[in-house]
């Protein structure tokens, strides 16, 4: 990239935005998992939920940029949407400024974190360089060309991550498809594990506080830190009325995605919501074995065969309780888990390397943006 001319005119960011009407956003408690219209708010995900109420649609000429006043999240939106509640700023540039140029410029700006305080007051004072709109579009085209190359490399990395996951799938397949020849007893899952089901419930999220775990955090075999979401700690006792999870409990996603399995590997109190069933093994069932059993072989096939739904496959807790689980002696369960843990450790190391590479891609994009705008 060649730097823009040093005498490129600038303006305060707040001076290059159209004044557009403010509207009452959709409250988080009214978000739906599916619906006719997407909701865009200040959270990490592009789409935070859905609504069927067309009156909630934001009436503004597209595209626009969304800025999270509390979170500093930045999004480019070129589709009809309803806006989330407090903290979601909808930004529309004045004539003569390309919206994607504005979007990329925002991503190049280092906005100091102020906790849950608002950040737009800082943003609107920043000087934005304003070359002619033709030049802006050339800059956008250059950025997108470079980003396309990075995205292609990222897709190849995702493919390698899928192959990494197959290592564990293969090992699980070999162990549990041999279960019939071992004479292992089989029992319904509902008889050998207690169910704590918070499916479909979503508490009000906050910028900080007690950790919230949803189906998005439960991956295939591990619990992810992202997305990192929080709730007010004061709601814990009134919210977690169906049961309190313990460290080592097995987590199972019932929908979107169906069948991801992990163990709760943290001791601090957390709040659960959204399509996660907590399974607490009874005596004679080793938690690690239950996790492995749900992840592979015939048990997983049985679960998927019971799934219903057109746009999103899911399973009800009542059906999951009836799924038969092979139950070898406890010591044998532990030996199986020991073998699988050795494979899982190799998979974990590969994932860490892949995650590091993914972070490098993100840093490379940031470097490109800095290079583009730093010479202005």
Residue pairs with C-beta under 8 A, 6 or more apart in sequence:
1 142
1 146
1 368
1 371
1 372
3 371
3 372
3 374
3 375
3 376
4 129
4 131
4 135
4 139
4 372
4 375
4 376
5 131
6 375
6 376
8 129
8 130
8 131
8 376
9 129
9 130
10 127
10 128
10 129
10 130
10 376
11 127
11 128
11 130
12 124
12 125
12 126
12 127
12 128
13 123
13 124
13 125
13 126
13 127
13 128
14 123
14 124
14 125
16 93
16 94
16 97
16 102
16 128
16 130
17 91
17 92
17 93
17 94
17 124
18 92
18 93
18 94
20 60
20 90
20 92
21 59
23 58
23 59
23 83
24 85
25 41
25 82
25 83
25 84
25 85
25 86
25 88
26 39
26 49
26 51
26 56
26 82
26 83
26 84
26 85
27 85
28 41
28 49
28 84
28 85
28 202
28 204
28 205
29 202
29 204
30 51
31 39
31 48
31 49
31 50
31 51
31 202
32 49
32 50
32 51
32 52
33 49
33 50
33 256
33 274
33 275
33 312
34 50
34 311
34 312
35 49
35 50
35 51
35 52
36 50
36 51
36 52
36 54
37 50
37 51
37 52
37 53
37 54
37 56
37 57
37 80
37 81
37 82
38 47
38 49
38 50
38 79
38 81
38 82
39 47
39 48
39 49
39 50
39 51
39 56
39 81
39 82
39 83
39 84
40 46
40 47
40 48
40 66
40 75
40 77
40 81
40 82
40 83
40 84
40 88
41 48
41 68
41 83
41 84
41 85
41 87
41 88
42 66
42 67
42 68
42 69
42 70
42 71
42 73
42 84
42 87
42 88
42 89
43 68
43 71
43 73
43 84
43 205
43 227
43 229
44 71
44 73
44 226
44 227
45 227
46 75
46 77
48 84
51 82
53 82
56 82
56 83
57 80
57 81
57 82
58 80
58 81
58 82
58 83
58 90
60 90
60 92
61 92
62 77
62 78
62 79
62 80
63 76
63 77
63 78
63 99
63 100
64 77
64 90
64 91
64 92
64 99
65 74
65 75
65 76
65 77
65 90
65 91
65 92
65 93
65 99
65 102
65 103
65 106
66 73
66 74
66 75
66 76
66 77
66 83
66 88
66 89
66 90
66 91
67 73
67 74
67 89
67 91
67 106
67 120
67 123
68 74
68 87
68 88
68 89
68 119
69 87
69 88
69 89
69 118
69 119
69 120
70 86
70 87
70 116
70 117
70 118
70 119
70 207
71 87
71 207
72 111
72 113
72 119
74 103
74 106
74 107
76 99
76 100
76 103
83 90
87 118
89 120
91 102
92 99
93 99
93 102
96 130
96 133
97 130
97 133
97 136
98 133
98 136
98 137
98 140
100 140
100 144
101 136
101 137
101 139
101 140
102 128
104 139
104 140
104 143
104 369
104 372
105 128
105 129
105 373
106 123
107 365
107 366
107 369
108 366
108 369
108 370
108 372
108 373
109 123
109 126
111 119
111 122
111 123
112 122
114 122
115 207
115 208
116 206
116 207
116 208
129 373
129 376
130 136
131 139
139 372
142 372
143 368
143 369
143 372
146 368
147 365
147 368
150 361
150 364
150 365
153 361
154 358
154 361
157 354
157 357
157 358
157 361
160 354
161 351
161 354
164 347
164 350
164 351
164 354
165 220
165 221
165 347
167 343
167 346
167 347
168 220
168 221
168 295
168 296
168 340
168 343
168 344
168 347
169 295
169 296
171 296
171 339
171 340
171 343
172 292
172 295
172 296
172 297
172 300
172 340
173 296
173 297
175 292
175 296
175 297
175 336
175 339
175 340
176 293
176 296
176 297
176 298
176 299
176 326
177 297
177 298
179 297
179 298
179 326
179 328
182 328
184 326
184 327
184 328
185 326
185 327
185 328
186 324
186 325
186 326
186 327
187 324
187 325
187 327
188 321
188 322
188 323
188 324
188 325
189 279
189 320
189 321
189 322
189 323
189 324
189 325
190 320
190 321
190 322
191 282
192 281
192 282
192 284
192 285
192 290
192 325
192 327
193 250
193 279
193 280
193 281
193 282
193 285
193 290
194 243
194 279
194 280
194 282
195 277
195 278
195 279
195 317
195 320
195 321
196 242
196 243
196 244
196 245
196 249
196 272
196 277
196 278
196 279
196 280
197 242
197 277
197 278
197 317
198 242
198 272
198 273
198 274
198 276
198 277
198 278
199 254
199 255
199 274
199 275
199 276
199 277
199 317
200 274
200 275
201 273
201 274
202 214
202 273
202 274
203 212
203 231
203 235
203 239
203 271
203 273
204 231
204 232
204 235
205 212
205 229
205 230
205 231
206 230
206 231
206 232
207 230
208 230
209 230
209 231
209 232
209 233
210 230
210 231
210 232
210 233
210 236
210 269
210 270
210 271
211 228
211 229
211 230
211 266
211 268
211 270
211 271
212 229
212 230
212 231
212 270
212 271
212 272
212 273
213 223
213 251
213 270
213 271
213 272
213 273
213 276
214 227
214 229
214 272
214 273
214 274
214 275
214 276
215 253
215 254
215 255
215 256
215 257
215 260
215 274
215 275
215 276
216 224
216 227
216 274
217 223
217 224
217 225
217 226
217 227
218 224
218 251
218 252
218 253
218 260
218 261
218 262
218 276
219 260
219 262
220 260
220 261
220 295
221 261
221 262
221 291
221 295
221 344
221 347
222 262
222 348
223 251
223 262
223 263
223 264
223 265
223 266
231 239
231 271
235 271
236 269
236 271
239 271
240 271
240 272
243 278
243 280
245 264
245 270
245 272
245 278
245 280
246 264
246 280
247 264
247 265
247 266
247 267
248 263
248 264
248 265
248 287
249 263
249 264
249 278
249 279
249 280
249 287
250 261
250 262
250 263
250 264
250 278
250 279
250 280
250 281
250 287
250 290
250 291
250 294
251 261
251 262
251 263
251 264
251 276
251 277
251 278
251 279
252 259
252 260
252 261
252 276
252 277
252 279
252 294
252 320
253 259
253 260
253 261
253 275
253 276
253 277
254 275
254 276
254 277
254 314
254 315
254 316
254 317
254 320
255 275
255 309
255 312
255 313
255 314
255 315
256 275
256 312
256 314
258 303
258 304
258 307
258 312
258 313
258 314
258 315
259 294
259 300
259 303
259 304
261 291
261 294
261 295
262 291
263 287
263 288
263 291
264 270
264 278
272 278
275 314
277 317
277 320
279 290
281 287
281 290
284 327
284 330
285 325
285 327
285 330
285 333
286 330
286 333
286 334
286 337
288 333
288 334
288 337
288 340
288 341
289 333
289 334
289 336
289 337
290 325
292 336
292 337
292 340
293 299
293 325
293 326
294 300
294 303
299 323
299 324
299 325
299 326
302 323
302 324
303 315
303 320
303 323
304 313
306 315
306 319
306 320
306 323
307 313
307 314
307 315
308 314
308 315
308 316
327 333
328 336
